[in-house]
Each structure stands twice: as structure tokens, then as C-alpha cells.
């Protein structure tokens, strides 16, 4: 993932791979992912671009509940804790 983060906003984009259990028979799912912050909520969205479930879109939200570090140059934020505010939603048009 790459992007810009500061104490007031975080915006990232990148790729992901989900490796499914060997017994599932599914190929790994690969896709694109974007995280943007708005009004204190982190909004996550993306889609599967290849592998199992190609074309599936997903979205979720979370709110940061704590962090390690103060966010300055000498003490950058190195970890965050969060709580989901919205369940992960997967959707696919079977059209």
C-alpha cells in the first residue's frame, strides 16, 4: 500500500492477495484496495481483479481507537487499533 498519512487524514491505495485454504480448491484472489478517511471514519473499498471471485466488490468502515506514537517526526505513529463500524460487504453482479 502507498499513500499519504498525517494526524488529520489517511489516504492509501494498493493491491492485495487472499490465499485461501488449500482444501477450498480456490485460486488466490488478487485485487485493488483504497483506504480514505472522512469525518473520522476510515473507508475501505476495492475489488477482486483476478483469481477466485473475480469481479467481486467490497467495502467496509472502521474508526481508529488508539495509536502507538504521537505522530511527529521524532515519534511517528507506528501502529493503530481500530473498531469496525460497518461489516465487510461483498457484492457481485451475477447479471
Short mmCIF file of the C-alpha atoms (twelve columns), coordinates in Angstrom:
data_MODEL
# 
_entry.id   MODEL 
# 
loop_
_atom_site.group_PDB 
_atom_site.id 
_atom_site.type_symbol 
_atom_site.label_atom_id 
_atom_site.label_alt_id 
_atom_site.label_comp_id 
_atom_site.label_asym_id 
_atom_site.label_seq_id 
_atom_site.Cartn_x 
_atom_site.Cartn_y 
_atom_site.Cartn_z 
_atom_site.pdbx_PDB_model_num 
ATOM 1  C CA . UNK A 1  0.000   0.000   0.000   1 
ATOM 2  C CA . UNK A 2  1.154   3.504   -0.636  1 
ATOM 3  C CA . UNK A 3  -0.299  6.918   0.019   1 
ATOM 4  C CA . UNK A 4  -0.264  9.851   2.384   1 
ATOM 5  C CA . UNK A 5  -0.957  9.898   6.105   1 
ATOM 6  C CA . UNK A 6  -0.878  12.565  8.757   1 
ATOM 7  C CA . UNK A 7  -2.736  13.046  12.027  1 
ATOM 8  C CA . UNK A 8  -5.765  14.543  10.305  1 
ATOM 9  C CA . UNK A 9  -6.174  12.219  7.302   1 
ATOM 10 C CA . UNK A 10 -5.022  8.934   5.851   1 
ATOM 11 C CA . UNK A 11 -5.355  8.015   2.185   1 
ATOM 12 C CA . UNK A 12 -3.793  4.835   0.807   1 
ATOM 13 C CA . UNK A 13 -4.175  2.576   -2.193  1 
ATOM 14 C CA . UNK A 14 -2.564  -0.649  -3.226  1 
ATOM 15 C CA . UNK A 15 -3.085  -4.273  -4.041  1 
ATOM 16 C CA . UNK A 16 -3.946  -7.371  -2.021  1 
ATOM 17 C CA . UNK A 17 -3.788  -11.143 -2.308  1 
ATOM 18 C CA . UNK A 18 -6.002  -13.507 -0.342  1 
ATOM 19 C CA . UNK A 19 -4.619  -17.037 -0.140  1 
ATOM 20 C CA . UNK A 20 -7.497  -19.439 0.527   1 
ATOM 21 C CA . UNK A 21 -7.036  -22.702 2.465   1 
ATOM 22 C CA . UNK A 22 -5.625  -25.488 0.270   1 
ATOM 23 C CA . UNK A 23 -8.708  -27.644 0.810   1 
ATOM 24 C CA . UNK A 24 -11.042 -24.976 -0.604  1 
ATOM 25 C CA . UNK A 25 -9.893  -25.545 -4.179  1 
ATOM 26 C CA . UNK A 26 -9.922  -21.759 -4.773  1 
ATOM 27 C CA . UNK A 27 -7.143  -19.914 -6.566  1 
ATOM 28 C CA . UNK A 28 -5.741  -16.869 -4.710  1 
ATOM 29 C CA . UNK A 29 -7.852  -13.714 -5.050  1 
ATOM 30 C CA . UNK A 30 -5.940  -10.597 -6.151  1 
ATOM 31 C CA . UNK A 31 -7.287  -7.083  -6.273  1 
ATOM 32 C CA . UNK A 32 -7.086  -3.363  -5.664  1 
ATOM 33 C CA . UNK A 33 -7.769  -1.636  -2.356  1 
ATOM 34 C CA . UNK A 34 -8.289  2.015   -1.368  1 
ATOM 35 C CA . UNK A 35 -8.477  3.469   2.157   1 
ATOM 36 C CA . UNK A 36 -9.690  7.048   2.623   1 
ATOM 37 C CA . UNK A 37 -10.573 8.974   5.768   1 
ATOM 38 C CA . UNK A 38 -13.687 11.123  6.067   1 
ATOM 39 C CA . UNK A 39 -15.169 12.565  9.269   1 
ATOM 40 C CA . UNK A 40 -13.114 10.256  11.482  1 
ATOM 41 C CA . UNK A 41 -14.074 7.088   9.600   1 
ATOM 42 C CA . UNK A 42 -11.662 5.016   7.554   1 
ATOM 43 C CA . UNK A 43 -13.482 3.853   4.406   1 
ATOM 44 C CA . UNK A 44 -12.114 0.742   2.733   1 
ATOM 45 C CA . UNK A 45 -13.189 -0.253  -0.783  1 
ATOM 46 C CA . UNK A 46 -11.876 -2.373  -3.588  1 
ATOM 47 C CA . UNK A 47 -12.490 -5.261  -5.906  1 
ATOM 48 C CA . UNK A 48 -11.122 -8.663  -6.844  1 
ATOM 49 C CA . UNK A 49 -9.411  -8.355  -10.237 1 
ATOM 50 C CA . UNK A 50 -8.173  -11.934 -10.743 1 
ATOM 51 C CA . UNK A 51 -8.379  -15.383 -9.228  1 
ATOM 52 C CA . UNK A 52 -11.299 -16.715 -7.212  1 
ATOM 53 C CA . UNK A 53 -14.350 -14.443 -7.212  1 
ATOM 54 C CA . UNK A 54 -13.070 -12.032 -9.901  1 
ATOM 55 C CA . UNK A 55 -15.366 -9.019  -10.166 1 
ATOM 56 C CA . UNK A 56 -16.484 -9.029  -6.541  1 
ATOM 57 C CA . UNK A 57 -16.524 -5.566  -4.969  1 
ATOM 58 C CA . UNK A 58 -16.135 -4.986  -1.245  1 
ATOM 59 C CA . UNK A 59 -16.480 -2.165  1.245   1 
ATOM 60 C CA . UNK A 60 -16.173 -1.624  4.991   1 
ATOM 61 C CA . UNK A 61 -15.557 1.130   7.541   1 
ATOM 62 C CA . UNK A 62 -13.594 1.378   10.752  1 
ATOM 63 C CA . UNK A 63 -12.724 4.020   13.311  1 
ATOM 64 C CA . UNK A 64 -9.254  4.307   14.862  1 
ATOM 65 C CA . UNK A 65 -9.485  3.828   18.649  1 
ATOM 66 C CA . UNK A 66 -5.821  4.171   19.610  1 
ATOM 67 C CA . UNK A 67 -2.306  4.569   18.302  1 
ATOM 68 C CA . UNK A 68 1.332   3.999   19.211  1 
ATOM 69 C CA . UNK A 69 3.413   7.161   18.769  1 
ATOM 70 C CA . UNK A 70 2.330   10.789  18.760  1 
ATOM 71 C CA . UNK A 71 2.630   11.440  15.038  1 
ATOM 72 C CA . UNK A 72 5.650   13.729  14.973  1 
ATOM 73 C CA . UNK A 73 8.918   13.309  13.106  1 
ATOM 74 C CA . UNK A 74 10.682  12.073  16.256  1 
ATOM 75 C CA . UNK A 75 7.812   9.830   17.409  1 
ATOM 76 C CA . UNK A 76 5.829   8.713   14.344  1 
ATOM 77 C CA . UNK A 77 2.687   6.620   14.616  1 
ATOM 78 C CA . UNK A 78 3.842   3.012   14.258  1 
ATOM 79 C CA . UNK A 79 0.593   1.135   14.983  1 
ATOM 80 C CA . UNK A 80 -3.130  1.775   15.300  1 
ATOM 81 C CA . UNK A 81 -6.018  -0.093  16.866  1 
ATOM 82 C CA . UNK A 82 -9.489  0.134   15.402  1 
ATOM 83 C CA . UNK A 83 -13.108 -0.959  15.687  1 
ATOM 84 C CA . UNK A 84 -15.247 -1.889  12.710  1 
ATOM 85 C CA . UNK A 85 -18.253 0.393   12.327  1 
ATOM 86 C CA . UNK A 86 -19.635 -1.459  9.325   1 
ATOM 87 C CA . UNK A 87 -19.385 -5.144  8.446   1 
ATOM 88 C CA . UNK A 88 -17.386 -6.172  5.401   1 
ATOM 89 C CA . UNK A 89 -19.770 -6.247  2.449   1 
ATOM 90 C CA . UNK A 90 -19.033 -8.289  -0.657  1 
ATOM 91 C CA . UNK A 91 -21.152 -7.919  -3.765  1 
ATOM 92 C CA . UNK A 92 -21.115 -9.396  -7.252  1 
ATOM 93 C CA . UNK A 93 -23.397 -8.851  -10.240 1 
ATOM 94 C CA . UNK A 94 -24.438 -12.280 -11.483 1 
ATOM 95 C CA . UNK A 95 -26.198 -10.498 -14.440 1 
# 
